[in-house]
Amino acid sequence: MENASNALMMAGGILLALLILSLLVFTFNIINRSENAKTDQKMIQEAQEFNKKFLAFEKSSMYGTDVISILGLAISNNETYNQSYTMHPDGRYDSRVDGSVNVEFTLLEPVTAITREYNYTREWNTETRQYDIDWVEDESKRSTTPIFEKNKKYSLELKDSPSSLEKKIFDNIIAIAVNGNNAIDVKTVGTKRIVTDGSGFNEFKKRIFECAEIKYNQTGKINYMCFKEKDTTN
């Protein structure tokens, strides 16, 4: 009888322990789900706040000035977020970074630049008793070259070791989005100054675009936006 009683007590103790353990596991799962729900909710809110500034450009019709603005926004954004991987980020899109955004655009017609060559001149001024210095353009050396070609995709995605052409194109994107300056390249060689301007950007600003596509990363943040020039001739 005593052995049977001890066995019953032991079985009851084991059962009670199992019940307590089950209760602890159940409680832990509830707490864990609650914490996960809070984390998920926080991620959703962060993504919504992050996306809000970019979704302002989700338009079916906009001017090139809006595309320039979204490029500037993405570049500034990437310079901040990419610091987690790069000491001196240049605004490019980095797929490894949560929060880095790639903006892509295509054109129906090219954006051109005019390259002018100026000769350094100086002439002695007898009244001021000093040289009058001036740069005079040699119009025979003026040429036109495309900055961005038509029907070609341009974006903030750049290889870690880009070619000189890829780097130049990326620099042109930075110039149009950040500098807001017509002169995109100035070189002085001896007594000559070669200036490549971005006067075509003024035309770019007046063109009509549409937001054609938006993509999101795993945390729900926008990481890609595509803008295409619209054909307004029809």
VENJO-V259573 format. One line per field, one symbol per residue. phi: phi as a letter, one per 30 degrees, with the letter a starting at -180 (. if undefined). burial: # if it has 16 or more other ideal C-beta (glycine too) atoms within 10 Angstrom, else .. A space follows every 10 residues. Layout:
phi: ???
burial: ???
This chain:
phi: .ddddddddd dddddddddd dddddddddd dddddddddd dddddddddd deddddcdbd aadedddddd dddddddddd ddddcbdbdc jddbddcdjd bccbbbbdbd ccbccccccd bbbdcdddha ddcaccdcdd cdbcbddbdd hbdbaddbdd bddddddddd dddddddcdi cddcabbcbi ccbccccced dddedcdcbb dcabbbcdci ddbabcbbdc dcdd
burial: .......... .......... .......... .......... ......#..# #..#..#... .#.#.###.# #####.###. ##......#. ####..#.## #######..# ###..###.. .......... .......... ......##.. ...#####.. ........## .######... .#.#...... ..#.###### #..#..#.#. #.....#... ########## ....
